Amino acid sequence: MDFELINKEKNEVTTRRRKKREKENKKSIFEIYKSEKTMKDYLFYLNDFLLFVYDNGEPIQRDEIVELMSDITEEDVEDYLSHLLYERNLKKTSVNKIISGLKSLYKELEKHNIKNPFKFIKLFKTARNLDNILKVSFEDVKRILDTYKVFGEKEYRNTIILYTLFYTGMRSQELINVRYNNILKRDNDYFIKLEKTKSGREQYKPLHEILVKKLQEYKNFVMTMYSISEEEMEERFVFPSSFEKNTQLSYKALYNIIQEMGKSVGMDISPHNIRHAIATELSTNGADILEIRDFLGHADTRVTEIYINAKSILDKKVISKLPDYLQENEK
């Protein structure tokens, strides 16, 4: 976004075209969003919202966004939310994502004395979707790896993607950004340095010894297959779309890869389901909420709590406490 806020008078805010002279090196008002995907989602929600409120039917232009946002009322917001729920029949979880995105964008505008019509809008209460959390298990991941057929380098890449998703719990965008120079070694321990995370902060993920071995075998295979030197590999994507051109894998392509692998065992899954699987597995095997939070890169333990709830459902010890005399008394 390259538009700026201009304060004309005390409470008047508008926009204008850029002058030809060089501007100060200021950050745009929405540059706080470090994740490209997050920004794209939020601006998609904003565009949809503004098109709902304003009636001329023309596409929203960049240089009018702030001006349009500044003229929104609480009544406009209520009408839009009603439209999403009762006309589009969106689920409350989907509406909450839209509310959260618009609240975040307006919160940034508040710094420039623009009224925030979303300030007191609360998220809808929703039941936590444990079905989705419990969708994929460790055993399911093993079945996929045993069943999925490898015919060439891309199928081989796909299996290493699945190993990496499971053993690191990385988000999709984090995974497709990883280059070989992000894999670091200290003493006998290996880490992946994540430079583009959802929070915008660098994060280091420890690597399981099994994954270290798989990644090294995969790297050696690629180097041999395409005659690439160790030095040249450093700047290359670990999971490229094209090995020859070293082009980055897209989120859609990654999603399709995991979908295809899931279908090999009759499952409909996404990359995020694999993230859920490792979190549930960690909880089931005794990791506490803080360990899981840090490993997954959650900002708040409340996000992590759902995996603890999933553990309580999976924990079979409670079932063993039920008496079995009903079966014994059957005639």
N, C-alpha and C positions, 0 to 999 in steps of 0.2 A: 504494500500500500504506500503510495507516495504523496497522499494529500496531507495538508497540515491544518491545524486549528488556528483561526484568526480571531482574536478578541477585539471587536470593534468598539463596543461600549460595555457598560457594567455587566449586563445580562444578555447581550446579543452575541450569538455565535453563528458564523457562516463559513463558507469555503470559497476559494478562488483559484484560478488557474495559476500555474507556476510562472514566475517571471523568467526571462531568458538569462538574467544574471545568476551567478552561482549562489545557491542557498547555503546556509550554515549546515553543518553535518549533523542534523537532528534525526533522532529515531522517530519512525512513524508511530502513531498512537497504538497500533496493534502489534508492534514488533516484540512485545513481551512474550509472544507465543513462540517458543523455540522449536516446538515440534511442527514440521511442515504439515503433517496430516491433521493435527489439532486445529491449526489455523484454517486450513481448507474446509474442515467440517464446520467450524464456527461461522465462517463467512458464508457458507452455503445456507446455514440456518438464518443468518441475518438477511440475506438476499430474499429468501422465501418469506420472511416476516414482513419486510418492507413492501414487497410486491402484493402481499395480502392487504396491507393497510392503505396503500396509495393506489389510485384507480385509473391512471392514464394508460396502463398496459405496456408502457415502454420499458425496456431493460434498465436496471439501475446502473448509473454511471459512477465511476470512482469518485469524481469530484463533487458529487452531491450526497454521498453516503452520510457524512457527519451532519449535514444540514437536515436530512430526513430523519435521522435518529434523534436529533434534538427536539423535534416537534411531536414525538410520540407521547401518548397519554396512557394512564393506567387502564382506561376503558379500552383503548386499542389492544393492550396486552390481554385483557380478559376476553375480548372478542376472538383474538387469535387462538388462545388456548382452548376456548370452547369449540372453535373450528377444527382444531387438531383432534380433539377427543370425540366429538359427536358427528362431524361431517367426514373427516378422513378416517375416523375410527382407529387412530393410533393407540398403541399400548401406552400405559402410564410411564413405563420405563423409557420408551422412546421420547415421550413428551418431556420427561425429566432431563434427558440429554440436551434437548433443544433449549429448555429453560436455563440449564447450567451454562451453556455456551453464550446465550444472550446476556445473562447476568454478568459473565466475565467481561464481555466486550463493553457493556455499559459501565461497569466498575472502573474501567480505564478512563472512560470519558468523564466520569465524576471528577477526576483530577483537574479537568478543564472547565469546571463549574456547569456541566450539563446535567440536568435532572435525570435520575435513573428510575424509569418507570418499573423496572424489575426488582428494585431494591427490597421490597417487602413481599415479593412473590415466593411462596414456599414450594418445595418439591412435593409431588404427590407421594403418599405412602404406598409402598409396593412390597409384595412378598418377595423375599430373596429367591432367585431362581436356582434352587439346588439341583433341579433336573439337568441344567446346563453344566453346573459345576461337576456333577458326578457322571457326565456323559462319557468321558474317556478315562480308562484306568491304565495302570502300569502294564497289566496283562494285555490290554488292547493294543498298546504301543508295540509290545513284543510280537503280537500276532500280525500286525501290519508289516513289521520288518521281516518276519518269516515268510509272509505271503507275497509281498510286493516284488515283481519281477524286474531285475536289472539287466537291460540289454545294451547299455552304453554309458557314456560319461554323464549324461544328464540324469539318468535314473540313479546312477551312483551318487551324484550330487544330491539328489532328492533324499536318499536314505541318510546322508550325513546331515542334511537340514533337519530331518526328524530327530536324529540323535541330539543335535545341538539345541533344538527347541526344548526337548525334554530335560536334558542335563543342565540347562542354564535358566530355563523359564523366561527367556528373552521375549520381548514384544516383537511383532513382525517388522516394524520399521527399524528397530535396533539390529535385528538379524541381517536385513538386506544391506545395511550400511557397513557391516564389519569387513575390514580388509586384513590381510595377513599381518601388517605391522601393528594391528590392534591386539594381537596375541602376544602376551608378554610372559617372560619366565624370570622367576626369582628363586635362587637356590634350586630346589627340585619341584617347585610349585608353579603352576601356570594360571594365567588370568586373561580374561578378555576385557579390554578397555572399551567401554561404550561412550562414544563422544556425543551422540545425538539421542538423548533419552527423552521421555515424556516430560520430565521435570525441567529439562534444559541443563541439568548438571551432569558432569562426568561421573561414571560409575564403573566399578571394577567387579567383575564376576569371577569367582574361582572356578576352575575347570576340573571336573572329575577325571580321574586317571583313564577311565575307559574312553571318554570323549577326546582326551589328549591323544591317545593312541589312534583313534579313528580319524581325527583331523590330520595327523601326521601322515598316515597311510594315504589318505585322500590327496593331500598336498603333493606327495611323491608321485602319485599316479598322474596328476595334472601336469607336473613338471616334465615327466617322461613323455606323456602323450603329445604335448605341444612344444617340447624342447625349450622350456622356459628356465632361466637360471634362478638360483636362490635369491639373488639380489633383485631381479625383476619381479619376483613373486610378492615382495614386500608391499608394493603399492597396489596390488591387484585385489579385487573383491574376492572374498572366500567363496561366495555363492553367486557367481555372475549369471546373467541371462545368456551371454555368449562368451565362451572361453577364449575364442580367438580375439574378439573385440574388447573383452573385459567390460562389457556394458552391465549396468546395475540391474538386478532383478527388481521388477515392480511388485507392489503389494498384491495386485490382482493376480499376477503370475504365481506368487507364493501361495496365495489362497487356493488357486486352482491345483497346485501341486499337492497340497495337503488333502484337498477334496478327493483327488484322484487316488491318493494312497489309502484314504479311508474307505473308498469304494471297493478296494481289493478285499476287504473283509466285511463288506456290506454296511459300512458306517458313513454317516453324513457329518463330517467334522470340519473344523476350521483351525488355523494356527493357534488361536486363543484357547481352544479346548485343550491343547497340549500344555499350555501354561497352567491351566486349571489342574491338569493331571499331576504335574510335578508338585504343585502346592498341596494338593490333597494327599499325595504320597508322603511328602515331608511331614505333614501333620499326623498321618496315620502311624508313621515310624518314630514319633516322639519329639519332633522339632517344635519349639514353642512359638508363640505368636510373634515375638520380636525377631526371632531368627528367620521366620518365613517372610515377615515384612521387609527385612533388610535384603534378603535374597531376591525377592521379586521387585524390589525398588518401589514399594508402596510408600506414599507420603504419610499415610494415616493407618493405624492399626485397625480402625473400623472397617476398612476395605478388606483386611486380612481375616477378620473374624469369621467370615462365611466359610472359610476352609476348616476352621476349628469346629464349626457346626456340622460340616460334612463329615468330619472324623467321628463325631458322636453317633452319626447315623451308621457309619461303616463299622464301628466298633462292635464286634460280635460278643464281647465279654458279657454285655448286659443280657443277651439272649440266653447265655448259659445259666443265668440265675433263675430262669423260668423252670418250674417243675415239669417232668415228663410223664407224670402219672396218667394223663389223659390218654396217651397212646397205650399205656399198659392196661388200661381198663377197657379198651375197645374189644368188642366181642365179634 
